[in-house]
Every structure is written in structure tokens, then in C-alpha cells.
Amino acid sequence: MEFRAVVQGHKLVYSTIQQSLRARYFAGLKDGVLIKETLVKDSCPKSHQQIKAIFGLIIAKVLQEFEDRGWDSSTILNIELPTGIPISKELLKEFFYVVCPIYNDEGKKITLSKASIEQAMKFIDETRNWSAIQWRIYIPDPDPNWRTKHCKVKT
């Protein structure tokens, strides 16, 4: 069972719903039952719209620049002769996952949808840097204030 709380005044403060669920859970246990409680710092969840906006911004900008410059897949394959094959959204997305991989806490590769906000923003920074250094494509920061924002949790 998992319960979420906010730290206020060095104490855990649960929302009304979380308090109710937690009380109901404990009420269903017999005295003497051994329980393990683990506390971990949680991060804000990403919404599907955030992921779409992040990837939409990067991929749309890079694809537009490639088209404007007349570049094809030979650019990302780093070969001299043009292939005549345009870069698709899917190919570019897979390319970024290869050159800027995201790993979970166990060291396994994950996609943006499974990444924490911190991992996602590191990925964004790395793809923006790659694009700027390798292709001279500037991608604006999707949210320059993300590092100072905090989750808004109702208590």
C-alpha cells in the first residue's frame, strides 16, 4: 500500500483522502502484524501533455531545420553521401534515445514516459546540447523555470 504526504513543519501531512485510506488500511490489520514503512522523497509526476510538448518541441524544431537545410538521414547516420531518405519523427526519437539515453535507478534504459521530471529535463538538456553542438540547431528551453518549480499538493 502506498500513501503520499507533504512535509510541513517537519511532519507528514496527509490529504483528507489519504488519511482516510491510511486509517482504513490500518483498521483492517490485526494487532501484532509486522509492517514495513519506507519513506522516499517523491517527485512531481509528468503529464502526457508535458511529454508531448517536450518531444513535440524538440522533434518539430529539428525536423523543420533538417527540411530547411535539405538534410536527410545521412546527417544522423554521419555518412557523406545523401541517402535521399527523409528523417521521420520515429527515427529522430529513437536516435535521441540512443545518443542521450535515460536510465532508471536500477541502471536500465527507459523512455521519457517512465522518467522522473529530473531525468526528463536532463534528457531535454542533453538533446538540446546535442542538436546545438552537432547540428547547430538552437532549441529553446521548454520551461526555463523548471528547476525552481515544486509540486503543488493539496493537503
N, C-alpha and C positions, 0 to 999 in steps of 0.2 A: 504494500500500500504506500502511496506517495502523497504527501501533503506539502503545500507551498505556503511560505510565510514571508513576511518582511521584517527586517531588523529595525526596531525603533527603540531608542533608549536602552540599547544593549540587551533587548529581549525580543523573542519571536512574537510577532503579532499576526494572527491568522484572520482571514476574512471570515465573515459570519458563516458562509457556506463551508469553508474549510474547517472551522471549529466544529460545526455540526457533524460533518463527515468523520472527523477525527474522534469525536465523542462517541458516535455510533459504532465506530470500529472497535474502540476500547471496551465499550459496553458488551460487545459480543464475545469478548475473551474471558476465559475462566481465570480466577486468581491463581497465581503461581506460574502462568505461562511465561516462558522466556521470550523476550522481544529484543531485536537489534534495531537501534535507531542510528541512522547515519546522516550527518549534516554536510551538505555540499553547497557551495556558492553557485547559484543558478544564473544563467544569462538570459537576456531577453530573447524570446522566440522571434524568428523571421516569419513574415507573412509571405504567401505565394506572390502577392503583388510586389513585395520588395525584391524577391528573387528575379521576377520577370523584369522589373525596372533595371536592376543591376546588369543582368545579362543583356537585356534589350539595349541599354545604352552602349555597352562595350561592343557587342557584336554589330549593332546597327552602324556605329561610327566607323569601325574597322572595315566592314563590308563596303560602306559608302566610299571610304578613302581608297580601297583597292579598286573599286569600279572607276572612280575618278582618275586614278593613275594608270588604268589599263593593266593592272596586275592580275595574274591568275594563280592557280595552285602552285606554280613553280616557285613563287615567293616563299610560301611557308614550307615547301619541300627543300628550299635552298639549292635549287638547280638552275643552271644558266639558261637553258633553252625553255621558252614558254611551252606550257602543256596544252594551252587552249581550253583548259577545264576551269570554269569559274569556281570560286570558293563558296560553298554553301554554309548556311548557319550551323548545321550539324557538324560539318568538318571543322569549322573555326572553333566551335565549342569544345570538341574533342581535342583539338590542337592545344587550346589553353589548359585543359585538364592535364595534358602531358607535360607541357613546359612549366606550368605553375600548379603542381599537384597540391591537393588538400589532404591532410592526414588527420584521423581522429586520435583520441588519447591512447588507443591501443596500437597506433602506428599503421593502420590500414588506410588505403586511399578511399576517399569519399567524394561525393558530389556536393555541389553548392547547397542542394536542398537538405542535406544532412549536417551541414556545417553550422557552428555557432556563429553569432554575429561577428565575434573577433576573428574567427577563421575566414568567414566570408569577406570581411573587409581587408584582411591580409591578401586574400586571393585577388580582390579588386585592385589593391595597390600593386601587386606583382604583375597582373595583366596590363595595367596602365603603364607601368615601368617598361615591361617588355615591348609593348607597342611603341612607346616613345623612343626607346634606345635602338631597337632593331629595325623599325619601320618608319620612324619619325612621324608617328601619328599621335597627336595630343588627344587624350580622352579626359573630359572634365570630371572632377570628383563628383560622384552622385550625391554625396552629403558630406560637406567639409566639417560638419559638427558632430559626426557620429561618435567620435572618441569621448566627447563630454556629455553625451546623452545618457540617460538612465531610464530603465523601465518605469512606467507609471503603473503601480499596482494598487488596486482598491483594497482598503482594509476595513 
